[in-house]
């Protein structure tokens, strides 16, 4: 199944000049753990709730002047829409990341898939498989 069918297309994003306070508020209001930082439609980096904790709270005496550019992770791994579930899982595992923006061939942001999304999908599939097994086993 192509990752574009699993990915969320309502990606929470912000510009590089968004303040860390704006990013934190956005994460809170949208109930997400990350914001993809974009320049137009192209992802430039990502800021996670962990970035705000480890980079801002531990390093900034006065975080009011800090922007997304100051805290975003720029070594951004992305997937193409036709990539598969296993490719997404392998990229996450090999690189120690939990979020993968989905980008078109021209680099435009199209969606995002997270480790939580993949885990939820696996749990749903396990429940369906368990239902098949329960339906076919004899009564005890």
ABEGO torsion letter per residue (X at the ends): XBAAAABBABBBBBBAABBAAAAAAAAAAAGBABBBBBBEABBABBBBAAAAAAAAAAABABAAABBAAAABBABBBBBBAABBAAAAAAAAAAAGBABBBBBBAAGBBABBBBAAAAAAAAAAAAAAAAAAAAAABBBX
